[in-house]
Amino acid sequence: MTVALFDREGGPLSPLKWPYWIGILTLLVAKLKEMKTIGLMGQGSGQMEDLCDAAIKVPYSSTPDIQQRHVAVYHTLCALLEQHFFGA
């Protein structure tokens, strides 16, 4: 499968913006498949928050700050899911 990404003017989308738009496309596919989605994001989440069933936002706008806080969120979610499903 090949995916081509274009900006609003019809030109090729900058590779720097690909991760964001791939994420948006992934959320749209999940919605089509009736899957539940959880989004981890910072301030200024754009369209992502509207596409997620649950949004976990950290109050930062700098990518390194957001990613640093997301690490703690990942580990907490994993621990809670492991405890729920496996009683560990």
N, CA, C and O of each residue as an XYZ file, in Angstrom:
352
protein
N       0.848     -1.175      0.000
C       0.000      0.000      0.000
C       0.889      1.232      0.000
O       1.906      1.271      0.694
N       0.511      2.227     -0.770
C       1.237      3.479     -0.833
C       0.332      4.591     -0.342
O      -0.839      4.656     -0.714
N       0.876      5.471      0.498
C       0.121      6.614      0.995
C       0.844      7.874      0.560
O       2.047      8.014      0.784
N       0.123      8.781     -0.054
C       0.682     10.073     -0.430
C      -0.012     11.140      0.397
O      -1.240     11.164      0.486
N       0.763     12.013      0.996
C       0.209     13.062      1.842
C       0.401     14.411      1.164
O       1.492     14.743      0.700
N      -0.694     15.191      1.115
C      -0.650     16.493      0.469
C      -1.172     17.565      1.405
O      -2.044     17.310      2.235
N      -0.624     18.781      1.263
C      -1.110     19.880      2.078
C      -2.393     20.443      1.480
O      -2.883     19.925      0.477
N      -2.943     21.491      2.080
C      -4.224     22.039      1.631
C      -4.175     22.599      0.212
O      -5.197     22.660     -0.471
N      -2.995     23.005     -0.228
C      -2.858     23.547     -1.572
C      -2.596     22.458     -2.613
O      -2.465     22.761     -3.799
N      -2.519     21.214     -2.191
C      -2.312     20.107     -3.112
C      -0.866     19.738     -3.331
O      -0.573     18.817     -4.094
N       0.051     20.439     -2.677
C       1.468     20.106     -2.790
C       1.844     18.992     -1.831
O       1.091     18.688     -0.906
N       3.005     18.379     -2.044
C       3.425     17.298     -1.135
C       3.640     17.827      0.269
O       4.180     18.916      0.461
N       3.214     17.050      1.241
C       3.342     17.436      2.642
C       4.789     17.311      3.085
O       5.474     16.352      2.730
N       5.247     18.268      3.852
C       6.610     18.248      4.376
C       6.835     16.978      5.195
O       5.999     16.626      6.027
N       7.961     16.282      4.970
C       8.249     15.069      5.761
C       8.248     15.317      7.261
O       8.020     14.387      8.035
N       8.496     16.548      7.687
C       8.491     16.848      9.118
C       7.098     16.724      9.721
O       6.964     16.539     10.931
N       6.069     16.823      8.903
C       4.695     16.727      9.397
C       4.093     15.346      9.200
O       2.960     15.109      9.619
N       4.818     14.433      8.576
C       4.296     13.091      8.332
C       3.873     12.373      9.601
O       2.782     11.804      9.618
N       4.675     12.361     10.677
C       4.245     11.606     11.863
C       2.883     12.052     12.377
O       2.068     11.219     12.773
N       2.628     13.361     12.376
C       1.331     13.863     12.849
C       0.207     13.324     11.968
O      -0.780     12.796     12.480
N       0.346     13.452     10.659
C      -0.728     13.043      9.763
C      -0.890     11.537      9.695
O      -2.007     11.048      9.523
N       0.193     10.791      9.824
C       0.066      9.327      9.893
C      -0.740      8.953     11.134
O      -1.566      8.041     11.095
N      -0.496      9.660     12.229
C      -1.272      9.423     13.453
C      -2.745      9.715     13.255
O      -3.599      8.955     13.713
N      -3.052     10.816     12.571
C      -4.446     11.169     12.293
C      -5.092     10.096     11.408
O      -6.212      9.661     11.676
N      -4.392      9.674     10.366
C      -4.929      8.615      9.495
C      -5.161      7.323     10.271
O      -6.161      6.638     10.055
N      -4.254      6.994     11.160
C      -4.394      5.786     11.981
C      -5.633      5.869     12.858
O      -6.365      4.889     12.994
N      -5.874      7.037     13.456
C      -7.068      7.215     14.285
C      -8.344      7.107     13.447
O      -9.338      6.538     13.897
N      -8.315      7.646     12.245
C      -9.485      7.549     11.369
C      -9.781      6.094     11.002
O     -10.941      5.681     10.982
N      -8.742      5.322     10.714
C      -8.933      3.895     10.409
C      -9.484      3.167     11.623
O     -10.368      2.320     11.496
N      -8.965      3.495     12.803
C      -9.467      2.869     14.030
C     -10.957      3.167     14.209
O     -11.728      2.283     14.584
N     -11.356      4.399     13.943
C     -12.778      4.752     14.040
C     -13.619      3.938     13.050
O     -14.696      3.453     13.396
N     -13.120      3.792     11.819
C     -13.844      3.011     10.821
C     -14.006      1.562     11.256
O     -15.007      0.923     10.934
N     -13.030      1.045     11.983
C     -13.075     -0.338     12.464
C     -13.770     -0.442     13.825
O     -13.794     -1.510     14.435
N     -14.335      0.678     14.295
C     -15.051      0.745     15.569
C     -14.179      0.352     16.753
O     -14.649     -0.266     17.708
N     -12.906      0.718     16.680
C     -11.978      0.471     17.777
C     -12.003      1.652     18.736
O     -12.299      2.778     18.334
N     -11.697      1.401     19.986
C     -11.567      2.471     20.979
C     -10.131      2.992     20.940
O      -9.188      2.221     20.764
N      -9.977      4.292     21.105
C      -8.648      4.901     21.021
C      -8.355      5.757     22.241
O      -9.239      6.411     22.796
N      -7.101      5.736     22.640
C      -6.587      6.584     23.719
C      -5.453      7.400     23.123
O      -4.533      6.845     22.523
N      -5.515      8.707     23.285
C      -4.473      9.574     22.745
C      -3.652     10.197     23.848
O      -4.193     10.698     24.834
N      -2.345     10.164     23.679
C      -1.430     10.855     24.592
C      -0.934     12.086     23.853
O      -0.398     11.978     22.750
N      -1.110     13.251     24.453
C      -0.778     14.484     23.753
C      -0.392     15.591     24.717
O      -0.560     15.484     25.932
N       0.127     16.651     24.132
C       0.439     17.854     24.892
C      -0.563     18.935     24.539
O      -1.607     18.661     23.947
N      -0.236     20.170     24.907
C      -1.098     21.290     24.530
C      -1.078     21.435     23.017
O      -0.103     21.065     22.364
N      -2.133     21.963     22.477
C      -2.187     22.158     21.033
C      -2.248     20.849     20.274
O      -1.509     20.656     19.308
N      -3.118     19.948     20.695
C      -3.186     18.613     20.110
C      -3.858     18.585     18.743
O      -3.879     17.543     18.088
N      -4.404     19.713     18.306
C      -5.022     19.767     16.987
C      -6.215     18.840     16.877
O      -7.036     18.759     17.790
N      -6.310     18.140     15.752
C      -7.451     17.260     15.486
C      -7.400     15.970     16.291
O      -8.412     15.280     16.416
N      -6.261     15.644     16.826
C      -6.094     14.351     17.491
C      -7.078     14.170     18.647
O      -7.692     13.111     18.780
N      -7.226     15.176     19.464
C      -8.085     15.049     20.642
C      -9.525     14.718     20.247
O     -10.178     13.921     20.921
N     -10.021     15.310     19.178
C     -11.393     15.061     18.735
C     -11.593     13.644     18.212
O     -12.713     13.135     18.227
N     -10.527     13.004     17.753
C     -10.631     11.661     17.185
C     -10.448     10.554     18.225
O     -10.704      9.385     17.934
N     -10.012     10.907     19.419
C      -9.749      9.907     20.461
C     -10.962      9.739     21.372
O     -11.673     10.700     21.666
N     -11.182      8.510     21.810
C     -12.243      8.262     22.786
C     -11.831      8.775     24.159
O     -12.664      9.248     24.932
N     -10.557      8.679     24.449
C     -10.008      9.207     25.699
C      -8.719      9.952     25.371
O      -7.885      9.466     24.607
N      -8.569     11.123     25.950
C      -7.377     11.932     25.708
C      -6.646     12.163     27.023
O      -7.234     12.614     28.006
N      -5.371     11.850     27.024
C      -4.515     12.117     28.189
C      -3.563     13.214     27.760
O      -2.647     12.988     26.968
N      -3.791     14.416     28.297
C      -3.001     15.581     27.902
C      -2.061     15.986     29.035
O      -2.444     16.003     30.205
N      -0.845     16.306     28.669
C       0.097     16.877     29.634
C       0.185     18.369     29.331
O       0.115     18.767     28.168
N       0.338     19.204     30.367
C       0.270     20.655     30.177
C       1.582     21.277     29.678
O       2.110     22.202     30.295
N       2.093     20.768     28.574
C       3.339     21.284     28.006
C       3.182     21.414     26.501
O       2.366     20.715     25.900
N       3.955     22.301     25.884
C       3.903     22.458     24.431
C       5.229     22.107     23.765
O       5.286     21.970     22.543
N       6.279     21.961     24.538
C       7.585     21.591     23.999
C       7.666     20.068     23.853
O       7.376     19.334     24.798
N       8.063     19.599     22.663
C       8.112     18.153     22.404
C       8.925     17.384     23.441
O       8.437     16.369     23.937
N      10.147     17.813     23.801
C      10.890     17.052     24.823
C      10.155     16.987     26.166
O      10.177     15.954     26.834
N       9.507     18.083     26.560
C       8.751     18.083     27.819
C       7.566     17.122     27.742
O       7.291     16.383     28.687
N       6.870     17.141     26.609
C       5.721     16.250     26.426
C       6.172     14.790     26.480
O       5.576     13.975     27.183
N       7.225     14.471     25.736
C       7.710     13.086     25.685
C       8.192     12.611     27.048
O       7.980     11.454     27.410
N       8.831     13.483     27.800
C       9.306     13.108     29.131
C       8.133     12.736     30.038
O       8.219     11.767     30.792
N       7.047     13.490     29.973
C       5.877     13.190     30.807
C       5.144     11.957     30.299
O       4.564     11.209     31.086
N       5.167     11.742     28.993
C       4.488     10.566     28.447
C       5.124      9.266     28.923
O       4.430      8.258     29.063
N       6.418      9.269     29.172
C       7.082      8.058     29.676
C       6.431      7.609     30.985
O       6.160      6.423     31.175
N       6.184      8.550     31.873
C       5.533      8.208     33.146
C       4.111      7.694     32.903
O       3.666      6.764     33.576
N       3.406      8.289     31.956
C       2.046      7.849     31.624
C       2.065      6.427     31.069
O       1.248      5.597     31.467
N       2.998      6.139     30.145
C       3.109      4.789     29.575
C       3.291      3.747     30.669
O       2.590      2.736     30.710
N       4.241      4.012     31.549
C       4.549      3.037     32.598
C       3.365      2.853     33.545
O       3.088      1.734     33.977
N       2.677      3.921     33.866
C       1.509      3.830     34.745
C       0.395      3.028     34.082
O      -0.210      2.162     34.714
N       0.121      3.315     32.804
C      -0.907      2.561     32.084
C      -0.563      1.074     32.008
O      -1.427      0.221     32.213
N       0.689      0.772     31.717
C       1.114     -0.636     31.644
C       0.934     -1.334     32.979
O       0.448     -2.465     33.029
N       1.318     -0.675     34.056
C       1.182     -1.271     35.391
C      -0.288     -1.506     35.735
O      -0.636     -2.554     36.280
N      -1.151     -0.539     35.420
C      -2.575     -0.688     35.715
C      -3.204     -1.798     34.877
O      -3.995     -2.590     35.390
N      -2.859     -1.858     33.606
C      -3.400     -2.925     32.748
C      -2.897     -4.301     33.173
O      -3.658     -5.269     33.178
N      -1.642     -4.386     33.524
C      -1.081     -5.665     33.973
C      -1.774     -6.132     35.246
O      -2.099     -7.310     35.393
N      -1.996     -5.194     36.164
C      -2.671     -5.550     37.412
C      -4.119     -5.979     37.127
O      -4.604     -6.949     37.710
N      -4.795     -5.272     36.248
C      -6.195     -5.589     35.942
C      -6.330     -6.959     35.272
O      -7.178     -7.761     35.663
N      -5.503     -7.224     34.275
C      -5.648     -8.450     33.491
C      -4.955     -9.661     34.081
O      -5.400    -10.791     33.881
N      -3.875     -9.437     34.802
C      -3.082    -10.569     35.297
C      -2.962    -10.617     36.814
O      -2.370    -11.544     37.366
N      -3.525     -9.621     37.485
C      -3.478     -9.603     38.937
C      -2.080     -9.530     39.512
O      -1.838     -9.950     40.643
N      -1.167     -8.996     38.729
C       0.232     -8.928     39.176
C       0.441     -7.785     40.142
O       1.556     -7.577     40.621
